[in-house]
Amino acid sequence: MASSMVSVSYIVLVLAMSLASCFTGTEGARAFFVFGDSLVDNGNNNYLATTARADSPPYGIDYPTRRATGRFSNGYNIPDFISQELGAESTLPYLSPELTGQRLLVGANFASAGIGILNDTGIQFVNIIRIYRQLEYFQEYQRRVSALIGAARTQRLVNGALVLITLGGNDFVNNYYLVPVSARSRQYSLPDYVRYLISEYKKILRRLYDIGARRVLVTGTGPLGCVPAELAMRGRNGQCSPELQRAASLFNPQLVQMIQQLNSEIGSNVFIGANTQEMHNSFINNPGAYGFITSKVACCGQGPYNGVGLCTVVSNLCPNRDLYAFWDPFHPSQKANRIITQQIMSGTTKYMYPMNLSTALALDSQNS
């Protein structure tokens, strides 16, 4: 459905200045901003006329309220777990009417299921918040906060924030490979398409820096060919789709190279790359080591591998979501999201470049 597993399609972190409790909703916590697709959407699409939404059961079955929140998960997603690591409450969707007053100072989630790096990605979902519109909302957010605490404090809040951005998976799943012969696949060979995506992503990250982000976590795509939807549609005998796996294996290393270039141009390690493909591979290749009984079958869905169609109240639903690496045909379960976040926080250079998030946060704390 909306968005592939990606990074989860990826983060940038910022030079820190721990804001005093009078400037934040949670004492000692830095603001947190989220951009990207369904892997990190906390519910913006609930407020849009689009099919790319997760606001009905059984989504949210393991969330504290037991209600669907718009997260493409049975419970928490990666931004929720990062907020917990920051000692903060979860960020609200930017379109939420509850995001006012002091709640603004916690940060905001601008992500929208279905989007990609390119504007033509996810056109079938019609009314979604494309990435440049998310960046415009970020500027609008800054104006709103300036009216609340003044321009200087707002700049400190934004410069001192942690930013997460997750893009890329949909540019393959919901664009290049959406139909057997897509417009983009006629226009570009796969290697050329990947280079084009990386060049466009660099513009997005540079724009994010220009409007204030100073510590950004950028997640790559997940193992696109191994999600239950692709096993059902393209895989043979339970094997991952070679085409989509090739796409991910081309995209992710080039994303790290681009981050290296961007940090070099800026003169600071503003951007941190998270190799979410490698993180997923760990429990896809050895699910039992992480307490999963399967990494092929989605908990919620229908058809082969529960990988066909949407997750709805009439879908097959597993009784114990913690035993499944995938919640629905495209998205990791809450437990998998927790494992990925742990690797983002403390993983080796196999997973994180040039450092993990815990190291970056410690450096920011020393420099504040």
KEGU-206647 format. One record per residue (C-alpha): z, y, x. Coordinates in steps of 0.25 Angstrom, whole numbers, plus 5000, padded with zeros to 4 digits. Each point is the difference from the previous one (the first is absolute). Layout:
N
<site><zz>Z</zz><yy>Y</yy><xx>X</xx></site>
...
***
This chain:
368
<site><zz>5000</zz><yy>5000</yy><xx>5000</xx></site>
<site><zz>5003</zz><yy>5014</yy><xx>5005</xx></site>
<site><zz>5001</zz><yy>5000</yy><xx>5015</xx></site>
<site><zz>5000</zz><yy>4989</yy><xx>5009</xx></site>
<site><zz>5011</zz><yy>4996</yy><xx>5009</xx></site>
<site><zz>5000</zz><yy>5009</yy><xx>5010</xx></site>
<site><zz>5006</zz><yy>5007</yy><xx>5008</xx></site>
<site><zz>5010</zz><yy>4999</yy><xx>4995</xx></site>
<site><zz>4981</zz><yy>5004</yy><xx>5001</xx></site>
<site><zz>5014</zz><yy>5009</yy><xx>5014</xx></site>
<site><zz>5013</zz><yy>5016</yy><xx>5006</xx></site>
<site><zz>5002</zz><yy>5013</yy><xx>5006</xx></site>
<site><zz>5014</zz><yy>5005</yy><xx>5004</xx></site>
<site><zz>5004</zz><yy>5014</yy><xx>5003</xx></site>
<site><zz>5008</zz><yy>5008</yy><xx>5010</xx></site>
<site><zz>5013</zz><yy>5000</yy><xx>4993</xx></site>
<site><zz>5010</zz><yy>5010</yy><xx>4996</xx></site>
<site><zz>5011</zz><yy>4994</yy><xx>4991</xx></site>
<site><zz>5001</zz><yy>5009</yy><xx>4989</xx></site>
<site><zz>5014</zz><yy>5004</yy><xx>4996</xx></site>
<site><zz>5005</zz><yy>4994</yy><xx>4987</xx></site>
<site><zz>4998</zz><yy>5013</yy><xx>4993</xx></site>
<site><zz>4985</zz><yy>4999</yy><xx>5002</xx></site>
<site><zz>4998</zz><yy>4985</yy><xx>4996</xx></site>
<site><zz>5004</zz><yy>4992</yy><xx>4989</xx></site>
<site><zz>5006</zz><yy>4990</yy><xx>5009</xx></site>
<site><zz>5009</zz><yy>5004</yy><xx>5011</xx></site>
<site><zz>4995</zz><yy>4998</yy><xx>5014</xx></site>
<site><zz>4987</zz><yy>4994</yy><xx>4995</xx></site>
<site><zz>4986</zz><yy>5006</yy><xx>5004</xx></site>
<site><zz>4989</zz><yy>5002</yy><xx>4990</xx></site>
<site><zz>4990</zz><yy>4989</yy><xx>4998</xx></site>
<site><zz>4986</zz><yy>5002</yy><xx>4995</xx></site>
<site><zz>4990</zz><yy>4988</yy><xx>4996</xx></site>
<site><zz>4985</zz><yy>5001</yy><xx>4999</xx></site>
<site><zz>4990</zz><yy>4988</yy><xx>4997</xx></site>
<site><zz>4997</zz><yy>4989</yy><xx>4990</xx></site>
<site><zz>5006</zz><yy>4990</yy><xx>4991</xx></site>
<site><zz>5008</zz><yy>4994</yy><xx>5012</xx></site>
<site><zz>5009</zz><yy>5012</yy><xx>5000</xx></site>
<site><zz>4998</zz><yy>5007</yy><xx>4986</xx></site>
<site><zz>5013</zz><yy>5002</yy><xx>4993</xx></site>
<site><zz>4994</zz><yy>5003</yy><xx>4987</xx></site>
<site><zz>4991</zz><yy>5012</yy><xx>5001</xx></site>
<site><zz>4989</zz><yy>4992</yy><xx>4992</xx></site>
<site><zz>5009</zz><yy>4999</yy><xx>4988</xx></site>
<site><zz>4997</zz><yy>5014</yy><xx>4997</xx></site>
<site><zz>4985</zz><yy>4998</yy><xx>5001</xx></site>
<site><zz>4989</zz><yy>4994</yy><xx>4991</xx></site>
<site><zz>4996</zz><yy>4989</yy><xx>5009</xx></site>
<site><zz>5000</zz><yy>4985</yy><xx>5000</xx></site>
<site><zz>5007</zz><yy>5000</yy><xx>5014</xx></site>
<site><zz>5014</zz><yy>4999</yy><xx>4995</xx></site>
<site><zz>5012</zz><yy>4991</yy><xx>5000</xx></site>
<site><zz>5009</zz><yy>5006</yy><xx>4989</xx></site>
<site><zz>5001</zz><yy>4988</yy><xx>4991</xx></site>
<site><zz>5008</zz><yy>4987</yy><xx>5002</xx></site>
<site><zz>5001</zz><yy>4991</yy><xx>5008</xx></site>
<site><zz>4999</zz><yy>5011</yy><xx>5011</xx></site>
<site><zz>5014</zz><yy>5005</yy><xx>5003</xx></site>
<site><zz>5006</zz><yy>4987</yy><xx>4996</xx></site>
<site><zz>5010</zz><yy>5000</yy><xx>5012</xx></site>
<site><zz>5001</zz><yy>5015</yy><xx>5001</xx></site>
<site><zz>5014</zz><yy>5005</yy><xx>4997</xx></site>
<site><zz>4997</zz><yy>5005</yy><xx>4986</xx></site>
<site><zz>4991</zz><yy>4987</yy><xx>4997</xx></site>
<site><zz>4989</zz><yy>5009</yy><xx>4996</xx></site>
<site><zz>4986</zz><yy>5003</yy><xx>5004</xx></site>
<site><zz>5000</zz><yy>5013</yy><xx>5009</xx></site>
<site><zz>4986</zz><yy>5001</yy><xx>5004</xx></site>
<site><zz>5003</zz><yy>4992</yy><xx>5013</xx></site>
<site><zz>4990</zz><yy>4989</yy><xx>5003</xx></site>
<site><zz>5012</zz><yy>4991</yy><xx>5002</xx></site>
<site><zz>5010</zz><yy>4991</yy><xx>4993</xx></site>
<site><zz>5010</zz><yy>5010</yy><xx>5006</xx></site>
<site><zz>5001</zz><yy>5009</yy><xx>5012</xx></site>
<site><zz>4988</zz><yy>5004</yy><xx>5008</xx></site>
<site><zz>4999</zz><yy>5004</yy><xx>5015</xx></site>
<site><zz>5003</zz><yy>5015</yy><xx>4997</xx></site>
<site><zz>5013</zz><yy>4996</yy><xx>4993</xx></site>
<site><zz>5005</zz><yy>4992</yy><xx>5012</xx></site>
<site><zz>4997</zz><yy>5011</yy><xx>5010</xx></site>
<site><zz>5007</zz><yy>5009</yy><xx>4991</xx></site>
<site><zz>5012</zz><yy>4991</yy><xx>5001</xx></site>
<site><zz>4999</zz><yy>5000</yy><xx>5015</xx></site>
<site><zz>5000</zz><yy>5015</yy><xx>5000</xx></site>
<site><zz>5013</zz><yy>5000</yy><xx>4991</xx></site>
<site><zz>4993</zz><yy>5007</yy><xx>4989</xx></site>
<site><zz>4996</zz><yy>4997</yy><xx>4985</xx></site>
<site><zz>4986</zz><yy>4996</yy><xx>4998</xx></site>
<site><zz>4990</zz><yy>5011</yy><xx>4999</xx></site>
<site><zz>4995</zz><yy>5003</yy><xx>4986</xx></site>
<site><zz>4985</zz><yy>5000</yy><xx>4996</xx></site>
<site><zz>4994</zz><yy>5014</yy><xx>5002</xx></site>
<site><zz>4995</zz><yy>5000</yy><xx>4986</xx></site>
<site><zz>5014</zz><yy>4997</yy><xx>4994</xx></site>
<site><zz>5006</zz><yy>5010</yy><xx>4991</xx></site>
<site><zz>5014</zz><yy>4997</yy><xx>5007</xx></site>
<site><zz>4995</zz><yy>5005</yy><xx>5013</xx></site>
<site><zz>5006</zz><yy>5014</yy><xx>4999</xx></site>
<site><zz>5012</zz><yy>5008</yy><xx>5007</xx></site>
<site><zz>5008</zz><yy>4992</yy><xx>5010</xx></site>
<site><zz>4992</zz><yy>4987</yy><xx>4998</xx></site>
<site><zz>4988</zz><yy>5007</yy><xx>5007</xx></site>
<site><zz>5008</zz><yy>5001</yy><xx>5013</xx></site>
<site><zz>5001</zz><yy>4985</yy><xx>5001</xx></site>
<site><zz>4985</zz><yy>5000</yy><xx>5002</xx></site>
<site><zz>4988</zz><yy>4995</yy><xx>4991</xx></site>
<site><zz>4991</zz><yy>4988</yy><xx>4998</xx></site>
<site><zz>4985</zz><yy>5005</yy><xx>4998</xx></site>
<site><zz>4994</zz><yy>4986</yy><xx>5001</xx></site>
<site><zz>4990</zz><yy>4995</yy><xx>4989</xx></site>
<site><zz>4996</zz><yy>4986</yy><xx>4998</xx></site>
<site><zz>4985</zz><yy>4997</yy><xx>5002</xx></site>
<site><zz>4997</zz><yy>5011</yy><xx>5010</xx></site>
<site><zz>4994</zz><yy>4998</yy><xx>5014</xx></site>
<site><zz>4996</zz><yy>5008</yy><xx>5012</xx></site>
<site><zz>4987</zz><yy>5004</yy><xx>4993</xx></site>
<site><zz>4998</zz><yy>5007</yy><xx>4987</xx></site>
<site><zz>4991</zz><yy>4990</yy><xx>4994</xx></site>
<site><zz>5010</zz><yy>4989</yy><xx>5002</xx></site>
<site><zz>5006</zz><yy>4995</yy><xx>4987</xx></site>
<site><zz>4991</zz><yy>5008</yy><xx>4991</xx></site>
<site><zz>5001</zz><yy>4989</yy><xx>4990</xx></site>
<site><zz>5014</zz><yy>5004</yy><xx>4998</xx></site>
<site><zz>4995</zz><yy>5014</yy><xx>4996</xx></site>
<site><zz>5012</zz><yy>5009</yy><xx>4999</xx></site>
<site><zz>5008</zz><yy>4998</yy><xx>5013</xx></site>
<site><zz>5006</zz><yy>5010</yy><xx>5011</xx></site>
<site><zz>4990</zz><yy>4999</yy><xx>5011</xx></site>
<site><zz>5006</zz><yy>5003</yy><xx>5014</xx></site>
<site><zz>4995</zz><yy>5014</yy><xx>5002</xx></site>
<site><zz>5006</zz><yy>5003</yy><xx>4986</xx></site>
<site><zz>5013</zz><yy>4994</yy><xx>5005</xx></site>
<site><zz>5000</zz><yy>5009</yy><xx>5012</xx></site>
<site><zz>4998</zz><yy>5012</yy><xx>4991</xx></site>
<site><zz>5012</zz><yy>4996</yy><xx>4991</xx></site>
<site><zz>5008</zz><yy>4999</yy><xx>5013</xx></site>
<site><zz>4996</zz><yy>5015</yy><xx>5003</xx></site>
<site><zz>5004</zz><yy>5003</yy><xx>4985</xx></site>
<site><zz>5013</zz><yy>4993</yy><xx>5002</xx></site>
<site><zz>5003</zz><yy>5009</yy><xx>5012</xx></site>
<site><zz>4998</zz><yy>5012</yy><xx>4992</xx></site>
<site><zz>5009</zz><yy>4995</yy><xx>4989</xx></site>
<site><zz>5011</zz><yy>4997</yy><xx>5010</xx></site>
<site><zz>4998</zz><yy>5014</yy><xx>5007</xx></site>
<site><zz>5004</zz><yy>5006</yy><xx>4987</xx></site>
<site><zz>5012</zz><yy>4992</yy><xx>5000</xx></site>
<site><zz>5006</zz><yy>5001</yy><xx>5014</xx></site>
<site><zz>4990</zz><yy>5010</yy><xx>5007</xx></site>
<site><zz>4988</zz><yy>4998</yy><xx>5009</xx></site>
<site><zz>5008</zz><yy>4998</yy><xx>5013</xx></site>
<site><zz>5009</zz><yy>4989</yy><xx>4995</xx></site>
<site><zz>4988</zz><yy>4994</yy><xx>4993</xx></site>
<site><zz>4992</zz><yy>4999</yy><xx>5013</xx></site>
<site><zz>5012</zz><yy>4994</yy><xx>5007</xx></site>
<site><zz>5002</zz><yy>4990</yy><xx>4989</xx></site>
<site><zz>4985</zz><yy>4996</yy><xx>5001</xx></site>
<site><zz>4999</zz><yy>5000</yy><xx>5015</xx></site>
<site><zz>5013</zz><yy>4991</yy><xx>5000</xx></site>
<site><zz>4995</zz><yy>4990</yy><xx>4990</xx></site>
<site><zz>4995</zz><yy>4986</yy><xx>5001</xx></site>
<site><zz>4986</zz><yy>4998</yy><xx>4995</xx></site>
<site><zz>4994</zz><yy>4986</yy><xx>4996</xx></site>
<site><zz>4985</zz><yy>4999</yy><xx>4997</xx></site>
<site><zz>4994</zz><yy>4987</yy><xx>4996</xx></site>
<site><zz>4984</zz><yy>5000</yy><xx>4998</xx></site>
<site><zz>4988</zz><yy>4991</yy><xx>5004</xx></site>
<site><zz>5001</zz><yy>4987</yy><xx>4992</xx></site>
<site><zz>4994</zz><yy>5005</yy><xx>4987</xx></site>
<site><zz>4988</zz><yy>5006</yy><xx>5009</xx></site>
<site><zz>4997</zz><yy>4985</yy><xx>5002</xx></site>
<site><zz>5005</zz><yy>4993</yy><xx>4987</xx></site>
<site><zz>4996</zz><yy>5011</yy><xx>4990</xx></site>
<site><zz>4988</zz><yy>5005</yy><xx>5007</xx></site>
<site><zz>4992</zz><yy>4993</yy><xx>5011</xx></site>
<site><zz>5003</zz><yy>4986</yy><xx>4994</xx></site>
<site><zz>5002</zz><yy>5004</yy><xx>4986</xx></site>
<site><zz>4987</zz><yy>4994</yy><xx>4995</xx></site>
<site><zz>4991</zz><yy>4991</yy><xx>5008</xx></site>
<site><zz>4990</zz><yy>5011</yy><xx>5005</xx></site>
<site><zz>5007</zz><yy>5013</yy><xx>4999</xx></site>
<site><zz>4995</zz><yy>5014</yy><xx>5003</xx></site>
<site><zz>5009</zz><yy>5001</yy><xx>5012</xx></site>
<site><zz>4995</zz><yy>4986</yy><xx>5005</xx></site>
<site><zz>4986</zz><yy>5004</yy><xx>4999</xx></site>
<site><zz>5003</zz><yy>5013</yy><xx>5007</xx></site>
<site><zz>5008</zz><yy>4994</yy><xx>5012</xx></site>
<site><zz>5002</zz><yy>4987</yy><xx>5008</xx></site>
<site><zz>5014</zz><yy>4996</yy><xx>5000</xx></site>
<site><zz>5003</zz><yy>5005</yy><xx>5014</xx></site>
<site><zz>4994</zz><yy>5014</yy><xx>4997</xx></site>
<site><zz>5007</zz><yy>5001</yy><xx>4987</xx></site>
<site><zz>5013</zz><yy>4997</yy><xx>5007</xx></site>
<site><zz>4997</zz><yy>5011</yy><xx>5010</xx></site>
<site><zz>4997</zz><yy>5010</yy><xx>4989</xx></site>
<site><zz>5013</zz><yy>4997</yy><xx>4993</xx></site>
<site><zz>5008</zz><yy>5002</yy><xx>5013</xx></site>
<site><zz>4993</zz><yy>5013</yy><xx>5002</xx></site>
<site><zz>5003</zz><yy>5005</yy><xx>4986</xx></site>
<site><zz>5014</zz><yy>4995</yy><xx>5001</xx></site>
<site><zz>5002</zz><yy>5008</yy><xx>5013</xx></site>
<site><zz>4996</zz><yy>5013</yy><xx>4992</xx></site>
<site><zz>5011</zz><yy>4996</yy><xx>4989</xx></site>
<site><zz>5011</zz><yy>4998</yy><xx>5011</xx></site>
<site><zz>4996</zz><yy>5013</yy><xx>5007</xx></site>
<site><zz>5001</zz><yy>5007</yy><xx>4987</xx></site>
<site><zz>5013</zz><yy>4994</yy><xx>4997</xx></site>
<site><zz>5005</zz><yy>5006</yy><xx>5013</xx></site>
<site><zz>4994</zz><yy>5013</yy><xx>4998</xx></site>
<site><zz>5008</zz><yy>5002</yy><xx>4987</xx></site>
<site><zz>5013</zz><yy>4996</yy><xx>5006</xx></site>
<site><zz>5002</zz><yy>4985</yy><xx>5003</xx></site>
<site><zz>5006</zz><yy>4998</yy><xx>5013</xx></site>
<site><zz>5005</zz><yy>4985</yy><xx>4999</xx></site>
<site><zz>4990</zz><yy>4991</yy><xx>4993</xx></site>
<site><zz>5000</zz><yy>4985</yy><xx>4998</xx></site>
<site><zz>4986</zz><yy>4995</yy><xx>4998</xx></site>
<site><zz>4998</zz><yy>4986</yy><xx>4995</xx></site>
<site><zz>4988</zz><yy>4992</yy><xx>5002</xx></site>
<site><zz>4994</zz><yy>4990</yy><xx>4990</xx></site>
<site><zz>5006</zz><yy>4987</yy><xx>4998</xx></site>
<site><zz>4992</zz><yy>4986</yy><xx>5001</xx></site>
<site><zz>4990</zz><yy>5004</yy><xx>4989</xx></site>
<site><zz>4994</zz><yy>4987</yy><xx>5000</xx></site>
<site><zz>5013</zz><yy>4992</yy><xx>4997</xx></site>
<site><zz>5005</zz><yy>5007</yy><xx>4988</xx></site>
<site><zz>5000</zz><yy>4991</yy><xx>4988</xx></site>
<site><zz>4989</zz><yy>5008</yy><xx>4993</xx></site>
<site><zz>4990</zz><yy>4997</yy><xx>5012</xx></site>
<site><zz>5004</zz><yy>4986</yy><xx>5001</xx></site>
<site><zz>4996</zz><yy>4998</yy><xx>4985</xx></site>
<site><zz>4987</zz><yy>5008</yy><xx>5001</xx></site>
<site><zz>4995</zz><yy>4998</yy><xx>5014</xx></site>
<site><zz>5009</zz><yy>4989</yy><xx>5008</xx></site>
<site><zz>4996</zz><yy>4986</yy><xx>5001</xx></site>
<site><zz>5010</zz><yy>4989</yy><xx>4999</xx></site>
<site><zz>5012</zz><yy>5010</yy><xx>5001</xx></site>
<site><zz>4994</zz><yy>5006</yy><xx>5013</xx></site>
<site><zz>5000</zz><yy>5015</yy><xx>5002</xx></site>
<site><zz>4987</zz><yy>5007</yy><xx>4997</xx></site>
<site><zz>4993</zz><yy>5002</yy><xx>5014</xx></site>
<site><zz>4993</zz><yy>5013</yy><xx>4996</xx></site>
<site><zz>5012</zz><yy>5007</yy><xx>4996</xx></site>
<site><zz>5008</zz><yy>4995</yy><xx>5011</xx></site>
<site><zz>4990</zz><yy>5005</yy><xx>5010</xx></site>
<site><zz>5000</zz><yy>5014</yy><xx>4993</xx></site>
<site><zz>5015</zz><yy>5000</yy><xx>5002</xx></site>
<site><zz>4999</zz><yy>4995</yy><xx>5015</xx></site>
<site><zz>4990</zz><yy>5011</yy><xx>5003</xx></site>
<site><zz>5008</zz><yy>5011</yy><xx>4992</xx></site>
<site><zz>5014</zz><yy>4998</yy><xx>5006</xx></site>
<site><zz>4997</zz><yy>5001</yy><xx>5015</xx></site>
<site><zz>4992</zz><yy>5012</yy><xx>4998</xx></site>
<site><zz>5010</zz><yy>5007</yy><xx>4992</xx></site>
<site><zz>5010</zz><yy>4998</yy><xx>5011</xx></site>
<site><zz>4990</zz><yy>5006</yy><xx>5010</xx></site>
<site><zz>4998</zz><yy>5012</yy><xx>4991</xx></site>
<site><zz>5015</zz><yy>5002</yy><xx>4999</xx></site>
<site><zz>5000</zz><yy>5000</yy><xx>5015</xx></site>
<site><zz>4989</zz><yy>5010</yy><xx>5001</xx></site>
<site><zz>5007</zz><yy>5009</yy><xx>4989</xx></site>
<site><zz>5013</zz><yy>5000</yy><xx>5007</xx></site>
<site><zz>4993</zz><yy>5003</yy><xx>5013</xx></site>
<site><zz>4993</zz><yy>5012</yy><xx>4994</xx></site>
<site><zz>5013</zz><yy>5005</yy><xx>4994</xx></site>
<site><zz>5008</zz><yy>4998</yy><xx>5012</xx></site>
<site><zz>5011</zz><yy>4992</yy><xx>4993</xx></site>
<site><zz>5002</zz><yy>4987</yy><xx>4994</xx></site>
<site><zz>5000</zz><yy>5005</yy><xx>4986</xx></site>
<site><zz>4993</zz><yy>4988</yy><xx>4994</xx></site>
<site><zz>5005</zz><yy>4986</yy><xx>5000</xx></site>
<site><zz>4992</zz><yy>4988</yy><xx>4997</xx></site>
<site><zz>5005</zz><yy>4988</yy><xx>4992</xx></site>
<site><zz>4991</zz><yy>4987</yy><xx>5002</xx></site>
<site><zz>5003</zz><yy>4995</yy><xx>4986</xx></site>
<site><zz>4989</zz><yy>4990</yy><xx>5001</xx></site>
<site><zz>5008</zz><yy>4993</yy><xx>5011</xx></site>
<site><zz>5013</zz><yy>5002</yy><xx>4992</xx></site>
<site><zz>4993</zz><yy>4992</yy><xx>4988</xx></site>
<site><zz>4994</zz><yy>4990</yy><xx>5009</xx></site>
<site><zz>5014</zz><yy>4996</yy><xx>5005</xx></site>
<site><zz>5004</zz><yy>4995</yy><xx>4986</xx></site>
<site><zz>4986</zz><yy>4996</yy><xx>4996</xx></site>
<site><zz>4999</zz><yy>4990</yy><xx>5011</xx></site>
<site><zz>5014</zz><yy>4995</yy><xx>4999</xx></site>
<site><zz>5006</zz><yy>5004</yy><xx>4986</xx></site>
<site><zz>5012</zz><yy>4990</yy><xx>5002</xx></site>
<site><zz>5005</zz><yy>5007</yy><xx>5012</xx></site>
<site><zz>5003</zz><yy>5012</yy><xx>4990</xx></site>
<site><zz>5005</zz><yy>4992</yy><xx>4988</xx></site>
<site><zz>4987</zz><yy>5000</yy><xx>4993</xx></site>
<site><zz>4994</zz><yy>4988</yy><xx>4993</xx></site>
<site><zz>4986</zz><yy>5005</yy><xx>5000</xx></site>
<site><zz>4992</zz><yy>5012</yy><xx>5006</xx></site>
<site><zz>4988</zz><yy>4996</yy><xx>4992</xx></site>
<site><zz>5004</zz><yy>5000</yy><xx>4985</xx></site>
<site><zz>5004</zz><yy>5013</yy><xx>4994</xx></site>
<site><zz>5013</zz><yy>5000</yy><xx>4991</xx></site>
<site><zz>4993</zz><yy>5007</yy><xx>4989</xx></site>
<site><zz>4986</zz><yy>4998</yy><xx>4996</xx></site>
<site><zz>4990</zz><yy>4989</yy><xx>4995</xx></site>
<site><zz>4989</zz><yy>4991</yy><xx>5004</xx></site>
<site><zz>4999</zz><yy>4995</yy><xx>5014</xx></site>
<site><zz>5011</zz><yy>5004</yy><xx>5009</xx></site>
<site><zz>5005</zz><yy>5009</yy><xx>4988</xx></site>
<site><zz>4989</zz><yy>5009</yy><xx>5007</xx></site>
<site><zz>4991</zz><yy>5004</yy><xx>4988</xx></site>
<site><zz>5002</zz><yy>5012</yy><xx>4991</xx></site>
<site><zz>5012</zz><yy>5008</yy><xx>4998</xx></site>
<site><zz>5015</zz><yy>4997</yy><xx>5000</xx></site>
<site><zz>5004</zz><yy>5001</yy><xx>4985</xx></site>
<site><zz>5010</zz><yy>4994</yy><xx>4990</xx></site>
<site><zz>4991</zz><yy>4989</yy><xx>4997</xx></site>
<site><zz>4998</zz><yy>4996</yy><xx>5015</xx></site>
<site><zz>5006</zz><yy>4989</yy><xx>5007</xx></site>
<site><zz>5014</zz><yy>5005</yy><xx>5006</xx></site>
<site><zz>5008</zz><yy>4993</yy><xx>5010</xx></site>
<site><zz>5015</zz><yy>4998</yy><xx>4997</xx></site>
<site><zz>5004</zz><yy>5004</yy><xx>5015</xx></site>
<site><zz>4992</zz><yy>5012</yy><xx>5005</xx></site>
<site><zz>5007</zz><yy>4999</yy><xx>5014</xx></site>
<site><zz>4993</zz><yy>4987</yy><xx>5003</xx></site>
<site><zz>4986</zz><yy>5006</yy><xx>4999</xx></site>
<site><zz>4994</zz><yy>5009</yy><xx>5011</xx></site>
<site><zz>4991</zz><yy>5007</yy><xx>4989</xx></site>
<site><zz>5005</zz><yy>5005</yy><xx>4987</xx></site>
<site><zz>4986</zz><yy>5002</yy><xx>4994</xx></site>
<site><zz>4985</zz><yy>4998</yy><xx>5004</xx></site>
<site><zz>5001</zz><yy>5011</yy><xx>5010</xx></site>
<site><zz>5014</zz><yy>5005</yy><xx>5003</xx></site>
<site><zz>5012</zz><yy>4994</yy><xx>5008</xx></site>
<site><zz>5013</zz><yy>4996</yy><xx>4993</xx></site>
<site><zz>5012</zz><yy>5008</yy><xx>5001</xx></site>
<site><zz>5005</zz><yy>4990</yy><xx>5010</xx></site>
<site><zz>4988</zz><yy>5002</yy><xx>5009</xx></site>
<site><zz>5001</zz><yy>5015</yy><xx>4999</xx></site>
<site><zz>5014</zz><yy>4999</yy><xx>5005</xx></site>
<site><zz>4995</zz><yy>4991</yy><xx>5012</xx></site>
<site><zz>4989</zz><yy>5010</yy><xx>5003</xx></site>
<site><zz>5009</zz><yy>5011</yy><xx>5000</xx></site>
<site><zz>5009</zz><yy>4993</yy><xx>5010</xx></site>
<site><zz>4989</zz><yy>4998</yy><xx>5009</xx></site>
<site><zz>4996</zz><yy>5015</yy><xx>4999</xx></site>
<site><zz>5014</zz><yy>5004</yy><xx>5003</xx></site>
<site><zz>5003</zz><yy>4990</yy><xx>5012</xx></site>
<site><zz>4987</zz><yy>4993</yy><xx>5003</xx></site>
<site><zz>4994</zz><yy>4999</yy><xx>5014</xx></site>
<site><zz>4987</zz><yy>5006</yy><xx>5005</xx></site>
<site><zz>4993</zz><yy>4988</yy><xx>4994</xx></site>
<site><zz>5003</zz><yy>5007</yy><xx>4987</xx></site>
<site><zz>5002</zz><yy>5014</yy><xx>5003</xx></site>
<site><zz>4993</zz><yy>5011</yy><xx>5009</xx></site>
<site><zz>5005</zz><yy>5007</yy><xx>5008</xx></site>
<site><zz>5014</zz><yy>4997</yy><xx>4995</xx></site>
<site><zz>5007</zz><yy>4995</yy><xx>4988</xx></site>
<site><zz>5006</zz><yy>5009</yy><xx>4989</xx></site>
<site><zz>5015</zz><yy>4998</yy><xx>5005</xx></site>
<site><zz>4996</zz><yy>5005</yy><xx>5014</xx></site>
<site><zz>4993</zz><yy>5012</yy><xx>4994</xx></site>
<site><zz>5011</zz><yy>5003</yy><xx>4991</xx></site>
<site><zz>5010</zz><yy>4999</yy><xx>5012</xx></site>
<site><zz>4991</zz><yy>5009</yy><xx>5008</xx></site>
<site><zz>4999</zz><yy>5010</yy><xx>4989</xx></site>
<site><zz>5015</zz><yy>5001</yy><xx>4998</xx></site>
<site><zz>5002</zz><yy>5003</yy><xx>5015</xx></site>
<site><zz>4989</zz><yy>5011</yy><xx>4999</xx></site>
<site><zz>5006</zz><yy>5006</yy><xx>4988</xx></site>
***
